[in-house]
C-alpha cells in the first residue's frame, strides 16, 4: 500500500514546524525532517530539531554527503555555473541531497518535498486525479510575510508534489525550477520571514552573504522595513492583513500564536 510522505528541510523554525505538523498529521503517513551541519552561508550548525513527534523520521546530513553534489551544482544555471555566491552552491547541494533520504520509497508513494515554511493544503482531488496522470506539481502558494496574517501580493511556487516514480533519479533542483510543473491555482501557504527582526536577520545571515540578500544596506534597513511593512529587498509587493484563507486549525489556535499575528489597526 502506498504511503504519503512529507519531506522538508528544517533550520530551527520550531513554531512553523509545529503549525505544519498539526495541520497535516492526520493525512500524512510519515514526516521526514532534514537538517544540515552548515547553513547556506557556511556557518557550522548543530541539530535543532526536537525529535519527540509521532510519525517523524529525522535526518542530520553532513558535508561528506551533501558536498558530493558540489561539482554538479557548479554546472547549474541556478548557481550561475559556479560563478555566483558560494551560498547558492551550498543551497543547491543541500536541496539535492534530500533525495538521499528517499531511496527506500516505493514507486507509488506520494511525496511532498519542500521547506518547512511551505505548507500545502490537503487536496484529495489532486491525490486521486493528478498523481495518477504521472504528473509532477510545483505548487503555487499564498504568501504571508513577517506575520501569519500579513498577506503579500508576491506570487510564489514552492513545494514539489508527485508520485516517487516520477522524480526518482531526477535532479531535484531542476524539478523545483521547472516552470512546466507550476500549478495555476493556489494550493497552500508560504509563511516566510516570520518571527520579527531578530529572526529575520538570523535567517538572512544564515542563508546568504553580503553579495546578495544579506548586504549591509538590506540589514541596516531591515528593522524599519519590517516595522513599516515593506519588503526588505525593496520589491514592490503589497501587504495587507487578511485571515480569510488561513488554515482552520491555525485560526482555531490563534491565541497560541498571537505573537506571530499582526494586530488589526483600530
N, C-alpha and C positions, 0 to 999 in steps of 0.2 A: 504493500500500500504506500502510495506516495506521501511525502511529508511536505509541510510548508515551513521554510527556513527564513528567518530574518537575520541578515548578516550586516553588521555595522562596524565602522571604526569609531574609537572612543578615546577622548583625551581629557577625562575628568568632568564631563558635563553631567554631573550627578542628578540634578533636578530634571533636566531634559530627558535623561535616560529613564528616570522614574515615571515621568508622564508617558513616555513612549511604551514602556513595559505594561503599565496598567491599561492602556488603551488597546493594546494588541494581544495581550496574554491569552485571551480566550480563543483566539483564532490561529495563533502561531504554535506549531509543534515544537520548534526549537529555536532559541536565540543563540547567535554566535557573536560574541563581543570581542573585537580585536584591538589590542593596544600594541604600541611600538616602543622600542627602547630609546628613541630620539624623537624630538619634534621635527617638523619640516625644516625649521631653520637650523637644525643640527644640535640643539641642546639635549644633553642626556636627560632621560625621563624614567622615573620609577613607575611601577604598577600603581594605578589609582582606583581601579575598579573593585568595588565590594562584591564579592562573588556569592553572597548569600541570597540567591534568587532561584526560583524553580525554573526548570526548562532552559537553563542557560549553560552554554559552554564558553569558557573564557580562554583566549589565546594571547600570549605575550610574545611578539615576534621581534627577534633581534637582528642586528645589521647583517650578520652572516647569512640570514635568509633573504631579507628584502634587498640587501646590497647586490645580490646576484643579477638583479634586473638593471643595474646601472648603465651598462653599455647599450642595452635595448632602449632605455629611456633616452639616451643621447641621440638616438635615431628618430625620435618622435618630434613632429611639429609642435606638440604640446610644450616641449621644453626648448623650443627654438633650436632644435637639433643639437642640444647640449650647450648652446651658446648663451642661454638665458641664465637667470639667477639659480644658484645651486638648490634653493628650496624647491623649485619646480621639479628638479630631478628627483630629490628625495620624496616629494609627494607622489610622483609618478611611480617610483619603485614601491613605496608602501602600499599604494592602492592596488598595484598589480599583484602584490604578494597576498592579497586577500584570497586569491584563488587557491593558494596552498592550503587553506583551511576548509576547502570544499571538496577535496578529491574523493571523499568517502560517500558523496551523494549519489543517488540513483538518477538515471536519466529523466524520469518522470517527476522528480521532486521539483517543487516550485521554490524559487529563490528570489528574495528581495534584497538588493545589495546597494548600500549607500552609507551616508554618515548618520550619526545619532540624531542630529537636528533635522533630518529629513523624515518626516512622519507621514506615511501614506494612509489613505482611507481604505478600509476593508471593502472590497468590491467583488461580490460573488459573481456578478455578470462577467467581469474580466477573467476570473478564475475559470469559470465554466465555458466561456466562449473563446476569449482571446488566446489563452495559452494553448488551447487545442489546435489553434491555427498556426502553430510553430512560430509565433511572433516573439520579438523582444521589444519591451516597452521601456522608454525613458520617460518617467512620469513628470508631468507638469504639476508644480506645487504652488499653492498660495504662499506668498512671502509675508512674514511678520518680522519686523526688525526692532531690536532694543527691548521691546516688551511683547508679551504673548498676545496682546490685543492691538498692537500697532501695525495695522495692515499697510503694506507697501505696494506701490504700483509696479514694482520690478517684476519682470517675467523670468521664471526660473524653472529649469528642468533638471532633476537630480537622480533619484533612485532608479536603478535598473531592475526590471521585473521580468522573469522568464522561467520557463522550464529549464532545468540544468542542462539538458542535452543541447539546447540552443546556444549556450555560452561556453560550454566545456571546451577547453583548449584554445579559446579565443583571447585576444588582448582586452582586458577589462577597461583599460584607459580608452581604447578606440571605441568600445561599445558605449562608454559614458559620453563621448563627444560626438557620436554619430547622429547627425540631425535627422536621419531617416527613421529613427526609432522614437522620435518625440511624439507624445500624445497631444492632441489638440485641446483636450479638456483637462481641467484641474482634478487631481486625484489625491490631494493631501496638503501638507503644510511644511514650509521651511521656516523653522524658528531660529533665525540667525542673529548672531551678535547679542546674545542675551546676558543679563546679569549686571548691567551697569558699567561704569567707566573702567573700574579695575579689571573686571573680567574680559571686557572687550580689548583693553590694552594688552592683557596677558595673551589673548588669542592671537592678536596681530604680531606680537613679538615672538611667540612660539612658532607661528606658521610662516612668517615672512621676514624679510630683511629690509634695510634701508633702500634697496634697489627698487622695491615695489610698494606694497601696502603699508609697510612699517617705516615709511620715510619720516624724517624729523617734522616735516610740515603736517603730515597726517596725525602724528602723535601729539604734536603741540596743539592742534585744533580739535582733538578728539573729544575731550570733555565738554567743550562748548557746543560742538556739533550734536552730541547726544542730548544735551540739555535743551537745545533749540530744535531738536527733532529733524536734523538734516543728515543726509548721507555723508559718512566720514570721508568718502573719496570725492565728494563734490558732484556725484552723479545726480541727474535731475529727477529723482524719484519723489513721488508724493506719498506722504504718510497720513493716515487717519485712524482714529480709534474705531474699530469695527469688530464686534464679537459675534456677529450673526452667523458665521460659518465655522466657528471653533468646535472642536470635538465635544460631544455631550459630556464625556467623563471629565474633561478639563473644566467645563463650566460648572458641573456639579461639585467639583473640588476646588473652586476658585479661591476660597478663603485660605486654603492650604498654600497657595502660590501667589497670594495677593501682592507680594513684593516684586513679582515679575509682571504685574499688570500695570499699565499706565493709568493713573487716575483720570476719571472723566471730569473735564473742566465744568464748573457750575456757573 
